[in-house]
Amino acid sequence: MEAVRQAAIDAQADAYYSDAKHNVYLTPADDSLPTNHPRNRQVASTKGCITDRQVPADSPLRTVYDSPRFRRFLARTVGVDAIHPYADDVSSINVHFADRGRDLGWHFDNSSFAVTLLIQAPEGGGRFEYVSALRRSADGDDNHTGVGSVLDGEIAPDRLSFEPGDLVLFRGRDALHRVTPVEGSITRILVVFAYNTEPGIGLSDQAKELFYGITEPSLAPPRHQGLESAP
């Protein structure tokens, strides 16, 4: 754990720091809708990130991500037959950095679910807040009314507390979530292992530009193959 933390600290200088404005769906604004519609309401995300393409081949993080035993555990836990990496060289493994004042605004994930590992906790703030099952993306129901209520502070989110070394599995595609601003001088460092339940899914161009500053196509195919669970 300490080796992973130190490697992350050493790589922090290469992180891309975003100061992004976006809606909770991580999609472009819709000019056909009012400015106060949830699809047009903007929130802020200000964090640093090391992408999958920057994680060394011999990193323990990659060993964990590719581990057949770990994949079987995840697949069984979320109740699916197979899990797959992102179909790009950016999104499968990320290391997030948030120092004083940085946060992650309300949003839904592109991935089916995410697995996070807290590497370093801040002195204060950096709280993970969420509202479960707020939309039904598989049915095309984005629940604009419910999202608006969260943004207006009319629905109180739940909070999840965890410590360095804790592994968290979270279905963020339909759960609205955010990380509150970090307080104090210690940087919050979090690893995200992102998988999908279907093959061939890549991060949207909108999200790539917002959070990674990437406007060009992926430079290489993903390092991972389709990940089949054991029967």
Order of alpha helices (4+ residues) and beta strands (2+ residues): alpha-beta-beta-beta-beta-alpha-alpha-beta-beta-beta-beta-beta-beta-alpha-beta-beta-beta-beta-beta-alpha-beta
